Amino acid sequence: MTIDVQILNALRAAAGGSVSGTELSQSLGVSRAAVWARIEELRSLGYDIEASPHLGYRLLAAPDVLHADDLISRLGPPRVIGRDIRVFQSTTSTNDVVEKLARDGVKEGAVVFAESQTCGRGRLGRKWLSPARKGLWFSVLLRPEMRPTEATRLTVASATALRRALHSQTGLEAEIKWPNDLLIHGRKTAGILTELSAELDRIKYVILGIGVDVNFSPADFPAELRSQATSLKAELGKPVFCPHLAVAILKELDHDYARITAGHFADIAEEWEKHCTTIGRNVTIRVGARQISGRAEALGDEGALLLRTEHGHLERIVGGDVTIEE
């Protein structure tokens, strides 16, 4: 834990009160001059920290920017997800960064955020628009003990966790569209991209890439996407504070990952089905060159969509491009 995290923890624990420089110096094991230097650095990053000769330091406000130490301070001790957080001003894709971390042997639970991505991507190689300060663009490294056929469970769990976090922070009711989209009033506001490296019978690592359109204005979307996409700000009529939302999402992801590893996927699947717009609908799914039509009946034990085809067969679909028939 860095000194900055410890300082922010102490200031937040004061709950609006002050913490003396002497107290910080003693608890951190550094000089008062070193504490002052770190306070000045935090101020340069946008933290409004009041300093009083008699009372000490008081945190008045934090900036609406992603800062790794701040996110760790807000998150508290996670079980897995968020134990290691890194923030980049810009990168090609956070999935690319996490893939390198995975190959280098970094432990699961590492999270990489980027203020912007130059080559953000969604499913099927589609480009994901991810400009600076307009959303949350991040990826999570996981090393679950499960078979490759069960990896879809992680996408399902991510969708339920993301939906809960959006609701808790905004009050908005997002719906899940199989396999990986979250919609508000029928328009996409978040997506999940799951990539994995696996052997025949085991997963080596999984990368969960998540993008949330947070503070886009309608004009920020390309004209061709304005009828299909929305943002939290557009739906609320006011901006959303990104650090609060980021921490809420990480906490919910950690919660559902713990549920999976404890063998409680059935509970997650039940929650997913309750909020999924695809279940019970007639759909057409394109998987490569193949096109399958039928009724989406349920979620299978391993997270696949169970589709009753127009010929009466029950098909297990683990991915594809879905169109809901009216």
C-alpha positions in Angstrom: 0.0 0.0 0.0 1.5 3.3 -1.1 1.9 6.4 1.2 -0.7 8.2 -0.9 -3.2 5.4 -0.3 -2.6 5.5 3.4 -2.9 9.3 3.5 -6.2 9.2 1.6 -7.4 6.4 3.9 -6.7 8.5 7.0 -8.3 11.6 5.6 -11.4 9.7 4.6 -11.6 7.9 7.9 -11.7 11.3 9.6 -15.2 11.7 7.9 -14.8 15.4 7.2 -12.7 16.1 10.2 -8.9 16.8 10.3 -5.9 14.6 10.8 -2.8 16.2 12.3 0.5 16.1 10.4 2.1 14.5 13.5 -0.4 11.7 13.5 0.1 11.0 9.8 3.9 11.1 10.3 3.8 8.6 13.1 1.4 6.2 11.5 3.2 6.2 8.2 6.7 6.1 9.7 7.9 9.1 7.7 8.8 12.7 8.5 6.3 15.5 8.6 8.1 17.1 5.6 7.5 13.9 3.7 3.8 14.0 4.5 3.7 17.6 3.4 5.4 16.7 0.1 2.8 13.9 -0.6 -0.1 16.3 0.3 1.3 18.8 -2.2 1.5 16.1 -4.8 -2.1 15.1 -4.2 -3.1 18.7 -4.5 -1.4 18.9 -7.9 -3.6 16.0 -9.0 -6.7 18.0 -8.1 -7.4 17.0 -4.5 -8.8 19.9 -2.4 -7.0 19.3 0.9 -7.2 22.0 3.6 -4.2 22.5 5.8 -4.5 24.2 9.2 -1.5 24.8 11.5 -3.6 23.8 14.5 -5.9 21.1 13.2 -3.9 19.4 10.4 -5.2 18.2 7.1 -8.8 17.8 5.9 -10.0 16.4 2.6 -12.6 18.7 1.1 -13.0 17.2 -2.4 -11.5 14.8 -4.9 -11.2 15.3 -8.6 -13.4 13.5 -11.2 -10.4 11.6 -12.6 -9.2 8.1 -12.3 -6.2 7.8 -10.0 -5.0 4.4 -8.9 -4.2 5.3 -5.3 -7.5 7.0 -4.9 -9.4 4.0 -6.3 -7.6 1.6 -4.0 -8.3 3.9 -1.1 -12.0 4.0 -1.9 -12.2 0.3 -2.6 -10.9 -1.0 0.7 -9.6 -4.5 1.0 -10.9 -6.5 -2.0 -11.1 -10.3 -2.0 -9.6 -10.6 -5.5 -10.6 -7.9 -8.0 -8.9 -4.6 -7.5 -5.9 -5.8 -5.4 -3.7 -4.2 -8.1 -5.0 -1.2 -10.0 -3.2 0.7 -12.8 -4.4 3.7 -14.7 -3.1 4.9 -18.1 -3.8 8.3 -19.7 -4.1 6.6 -23.0 -3.5 3.1 -24.4 -4.5 1.1 -27.5 -6.8 -1.2 -25.6 -6.9 -2.1 -21.9 -7.3 -5.7 -22.9 -4.0 -5.6 -24.7 -2.3 -4.3 -21.5 -3.8 -6.9 -19.3 -2.9 -9.7 -21.8 0.7 -8.7 -21.4 0.3 -8.7 -17.6 -1.2 -12.2 -17.8 1.7 -13.5 -19.9 4.1 -12.0 -17.4 2.5 -14.0 -14.6 0.7 -11.2 -12.8 -1.7 -12.5 -10.2 -5.4 -12.4 -10.9 -7.4 -9.4 -9.8 -5.3 -6.8 -11.5 -7.3 -4.0 -13.1 -6.2 -1.7 -15.8 -8.1 1.6 -16.6 -7.4 4.0 -19.4 -8.7 7.5 -19.6 -8.9 6.9 -23.3 -8.3 4.1 -25.8 -7.0 4.6 -29.3 -8.1 1.1 -30.5 -10.8 0.1 -28.1 -12.7 -2.9 -29.4 -15.9 -4.8 -28.8 -17.1 -8.2 -29.8 -16.5 -9.4 -33.4 -13.7 -6.9 -33.9 -16.0 -3.9 -33.7 -14.4 -0.6 -32.7 -15.5 0.8 -29.3 -15.5 4.6 -29.1 -13.6 5.5 -25.9 -12.6 9.2 -25.7 -10.9 10.8 -22.7 -13.1 11.5 -19.6 -16.3 10.3 -21.3 -16.5 6.8 -19.8 -15.0 3.9 -18.0 -12.7 1.8 -20.1 -11.0 -1.0 -18.2 -10.0 -4.7 -18.1 -9.7 -7.3 -15.3 -7.3 -10.2 -15.2 -8.8 -13.5 -13.8 -7.3 -17.0 -13.4 -10.4 -19.1 -12.5 -10.1 -22.8 -11.9 -12.7 -23.8 -14.5 -13.0 -25.5 -17.9 -12.9 -23.4 -21.1 -16.6 -24.3 -21.8 -17.5 -22.5 -18.5 -15.9 -19.2 -19.4 -19.3 -17.8 -20.5 -20.2 -17.8 -16.8 -17.8 -14.9 -16.3 -19.6 -12.8 -19.0 -22.9 -13.6 -17.3 -21.6 -12.6 -13.9 -20.0 -9.5 -15.2 -23.3 -8.4 -16.7 -25.2 -8.9 -13.5 -22.6 -7.1 -11.4 -22.4 -4.2 -13.9 -26.2 -3.8 -13.9 -26.3 -3.7 -10.1 -23.5 -1.1 -9.9 -25.2 1.2 -12.5 -28.5 1.0 -10.5 -26.9 1.7 -7.1 -25.0 4.7 -8.4 -27.6 6.2 -10.7 -31.0 4.7 -10.0 -31.3 3.7 -13.7 -32.7 0.3 -14.5 -30.4 -1.3 -17.1 -31.4 -4.4 -19.0 -29.1 -7.2 -20.2 -29.1 -8.1 -23.9 -27.4 -11.5 -24.5 -24.6 -12.0 -24.7 -22.8 -8.9 -23.4 -24.6 -5.6 -23.7 -26.4 -3.5 -21.1 -29.2 -1.3 -22.4 -31.1 1.6 -21.0 -34.4 2.4 -22.7 -33.4 0.0 -25.5 -30.1 1.7 -26.2 -26.7 0.4 -25.5 -24.7 2.0 -22.7 -22.2 -0.7 -21.7 -20.6 -3.8 -23.1 -18.4 -6.6 -22.0 -15.6 -8.3 -24.1 -14.4 -11.7 -22.7 -11.1 -13.0 -24.0 -9.2 -16.1 -22.8 -6.2 -18.2 -23.1 -6.8 -21.9 -22.4 -5.6 -25.4 -22.7 -7.8 -28.3 -23.6 -9.2 -28.8 -20.2 -8.4 -25.7 -18.2 -8.4 -21.9 -18.5 -5.0 -20.2 -18.2 -6.4 -16.8 -17.8 -9.4 -14.7 -18.7 -9.5 -11.0 -19.6 -12.8 -9.1 -18.9 -12.9 -5.9 -20.9 -15.7 -3.5 -19.9 -16.7 -0.2 -21.4 -19.3 2.1 -20.0 -20.6 5.2 -21.7 -20.7 7.5 -18.7 -20.6 11.2 -19.6 -21.2 11.3 -23.3 -23.6 14.0 -24.6 -25.8 12.9 -27.6 -23.6 14.9 -29.9 -20.5 13.0 -28.8 -21.8 9.9 -30.5 -21.4 9.5 -34.3 -24.6 10.2 -36.2 -25.0 6.5 -37.1 -25.0 5.4 -33.4 -27.3 8.1 -31.9 -30.4 5.9 -32.2 -28.6 2.9 -30.8 -26.4 4.2 -28.0 -26.8 6.3 -24.9 -24.9 7.3 -21.8 -25.6 7.6 -18.1 -25.4 11.4 -18.3 -27.8 11.5 -21.2 -30.3 9.4 -19.3 -29.9 11.3 -16.0 -29.6 14.8 -17.4 -26.4 15.4 -15.3 -22.9 14.0 -15.2 -21.8 11.0 -13.2 -18.7 11.0 -10.9 -16.5 8.3 -12.5 -14.4 7.3 -9.5 -17.5 6.5 -7.5 -18.9 4.4 -10.3 -15.6 2.6 -11.0 -15.3 1.5 -7.4 -19.0 0.4 -7.3 -18.4 -1.8 -10.4 -15.2 -3.3 -9.0 -17.0 -4.2 -5.7 -19.9 -5.9 -7.5 -17.5 -7.8 -9.9 -15.5 -9.1 -6.9 -18.8 -10.1 -5.2 -20.0 -12.1 -8.2 -16.6 -13.6 -8.9 -16.6 -14.9 -5.3 -20.1 -16.3 -5.9 -18.9 -18.2 -9.0 -15.8 -19.6 -7.3 -18.0 -20.7 -4.3 -20.2 -22.7 -6.7 -23.2 -20.4 -6.7 -23.5 -19.7 -10.4 -27.2 -20.8 -10.4 -28.0 -17.8 -8.2 -26.3 -15.4 -10.7 -28.0 -17.1 -13.6 -31.4 -16.5 -12.0 -30.6 -12.8 -11.5 -29.4 -12.6 -15.1 -32.5 -14.1 -16.5 -34.7 -11.7 -14.5 -33.1 -8.7 -16.1 -32.4 -10.1 -19.6 -34.4 -8.8 -22.5 -33.5 -11.7 -24.7 -35.1 -14.6 -22.7 -38.5 -15.4 -24.0 -38.1 -13.5 -27.2 -37.8 -14.8 -30.8 -34.3 -14.0 -32.0 -32.0 -14.6 -34.9 -28.4 -15.3 -34.0 -25.5 -15.2 -36.5 -22.5 -17.4 -35.5 -19.9 -16.9 -38.2 -21.5 -17.7 -41.5 -24.4 -19.6 -39.8 -27.7 -18.1 -38.9 -30.1 -19.6 -36.3 -33.6 -18.5 -35.6 -35.8 -19.5 -32.7 -37.0 -18.7 -29.2 -34.5 -17.9 -26.4 -35.7 -20.1 -23.6 -33.1 -20.0 -20.8 -29.5 -19.9 -19.7 -27.7 -23.2 -19.5 -25.6 -24.5 -16.6 -22.3 -23.3 -18.2 -23.7 -19.9 -19.2 -24.7 -20.7 -22.7 -28.0 -19.5 -24.2 -30.5 -22.3 -24.8 -32.4 -21.6 -28.0 -35.4 -23.5 -29.2 -35.1 -23.4 -33.0 -38.0 -23.1 -35.4 -37.6 -26.9 -36.0 -38.1 -27.7 -32.3 -34.4 -28.5 -31.5 -32.8 -27.1 -28.4 -29.4 -25.5 -29.3 -26.7 -24.4 -27.0 -25.3 -21.0 -28.1 -22.1 -19.6 -26.5 -21.7 -16.5 -28.6 -23.0 -14.7 -31.7 -24.6 -11.5 -33.0 -28.2 -11.4 -31.9 -31.2 -9.7 -33.4 -34.4 -9.6 -31.4 -37.4 -10.1 -33.7 -40.4 -7.9 -33.1 
